[in-house]
Amino acid sequence: MVVQAEEGRLITSSVRVLVATAVPAERDAVARAFTGDAVTVIAAGVGPALAAASTATALTTAALEGAPYGLVVSAGIAGGFPPEAPVGSLVVADEITVADLGAETADGFVPVTELGFGTVTHRPPETLVRDIVSATGARPGAVLTVSTVTGTAERAAELRARHPRALAEAMEGFGVAEAAAAHHVPVLEIRAVSNPVGPRDRAAWRIGDALAALTTAFGKLAPVLESWNPYDQ
Ligand SMILES: O=C(O)c1cccc(C(=O)CC[C@H]2O[C@@H](n3cnc4c(=O)[nH]cnc43)[C@H](O)[C@@H]2O)c1
């Protein structure tokens, strides 16, 4: 709920929230937690490019209709870095960092920012991250966005060496955050861990458990999101 003083009167209005998941199963898991129309949940597609395009389209459409979103949330399942983010746990991003946007050199990976371009990190509002931690028990930390799911212990170790605060990796957060930034709208990323980041074992992914954790988390989040004051960042 936003409260604004205008000519001596108090105006209250709810922030409209857009939640962007990757696939329909994630969308349905999140949507199950909400009633009413303050929160819209979309399946924006897999990977940062499609997630960015879908999110930007939804934001533009809402703005043109005169009902803009005030908050964007990237949500879904993710790989968790053990031992901090075990399977079934919940993670909230205090930074959303793209891990593979840059150049490979003889001296190792160089992020695009060190090449003089763009950005590699978006930071969600601190107060909101804190409130989400309190409401859900989620662990706060860096969530990485990758275009290729990690499949070896070596790659997992390399990512953690470059990003010691990383708790999880997924494939959409940075794309969703770029779209939100283009619209000057704050962004969050919330992930339920379905698998460890490391050697590929797709059959071992606990997708059902992670989707259930997502529904439970968003059930606890509903009042937090609906009462958030964007002026309190
Ligand atoms: O097959 C299903 O029923 C199903 C249900 C929900 C989601 C899926 C996905 O495959 C979603 C892919 C989505 O998950 C994220 N993800 C999960 N684990 C990882 C990981 O270890 N590394 C990177 N991304 C991961 C990612 O955001 C994908 O978009 C299937």
The ligand as an SDF file (V2000), in Angstrom:
LIG
                    3D

 30 33  0  0  0  0  0  0  0  0999 V2000
    9.7670  -30.3540  -16.1940 O   0  0  0  0  0  0  0  0  0  0  0  0
    9.0550  -29.7140  -15.4070 C   0  0  0  0  0  0  0  0  0  0  0  0
    7.9960  -30.1430  -14.9110 O   0  0  0  0  0  0  0  0  0  0  0  0
    9.4950  -28.3820  -15.0050 C   0  0  0  0  0  0  0  0  0  0  0  0
    8.7290  -27.6530  -14.1070 C   0  0  0  0  0  0  0  0  0  0  0  0
    9.1570  -26.4150  -13.7210 C   0  0  0  0  0  0  0  0  0  0  0  0
   10.3600  -25.9010  -14.2190 C   0  0  0  0  0  0  0  0  0  0  0  0
   11.1020  -26.6630  -15.1160 C   0  0  0  0  0  0  0  0  0  0  0  0
   12.3510  -26.1610  -15.6650 C   0  0  0  0  0  0  0  0  0  0  0  0
   13.1140  -26.8590  -16.2800 O   0  0  0  0  0  0  0  0  0  0  0  0
   12.6160  -24.7440  -15.4250 C   0  0  0  0  0  0  0  0  0  0  0  0
   13.9300  -24.3120  -16.0060 C   0  0  0  0  0  0  0  0  0  0  0  0
   14.3300  -23.1280  -15.2030 C   0  0  0  0  0  0  0  0  0  0  0  0
   14.8310  -23.5290  -13.9730 O   0  0  0  0  0  0  0  0  0  0  0  0
   15.8750  -22.7310  -13.5920 C   0  0  0  0  0  0  0  0  0  0  0  0
   16.9300  -23.6310  -13.1210 N   0  0  0  0  0  0  0  0  0  0  0  0
   16.7190  -24.6820  -12.3080 C   0  0  0  0  0  0  0  0  0  0  0  0
   17.8730  -25.2490  -11.9610 N   0  0  0  0  0  0  0  0  0  0  0  0
   18.8370  -24.5600  -12.5850 C   0  0  0  0  0  0  0  0  0  0  0  0
   20.2730  -24.6790  -12.5670 C   0  0  0  0  0  0  0  0  0  0  0  0
   20.8880  -25.5530  -11.9370 O   0  0  0  0  0  0  0  0  0  0  0  0
   20.9470  -23.7850  -13.3220 N   0  0  0  0  0  0  0  0  0  0  0  0
   20.3310  -22.8190  -14.0240 C   0  0  0  0  0  0  0  0  0  0  0  0
   18.9800  -22.6760  -14.0390 N   0  0  0  0  0  0  0  0  0  0  0  0
   18.2490  -23.5250  -13.3150 C   0  0  0  0  0  0  0  0  0  0  0  0
   16.1920  -21.8570  -14.7810 C   0  0  0  0  0  0  0  0  0  0  0  0
   15.8490  -20.5520  -14.4460 O   0  0  0  0  0  0  0  0  0  0  0  0
   15.3590  -22.3900  -15.9250 C   0  0  0  0  0  0  0  0  0  0  0  0
   14.6620  -21.4350  -16.6210 O   0  0  0  0  0  0  0  0  0  0  0  0
   10.6930  -27.8930  -15.5190 C   0  0  0  0  0  0  0  0  0  0  0  0
  1  2  2  0
  2  3  1  0
  2  4  1  0
  4  5  1  0
  4 30  2  0
  5  6  2  0
  6  7  1  0
  7  8  2  0
  8  9  1  0
  8 30  1  0
  9 10  2  0
  9 11  1  0
 11 12  1  0
 12 13  1  0
 13 14  1  0
 13 28  1  0
 14 15  1  0
 15 16  1  0
 15 26  1  0
 16 17  1  0
 16 25  1  0
 17 18  2  0
 18 19  1  0
 19 20  1  0
 19 25  2  0
 20 21  2  0
 20 22  1  0
 22 23  1  0
 23 24  2  0
 24 25  1  0
 26 27  1  0
 26 28  1  0
 28 29  1  0
M  END
$$$$
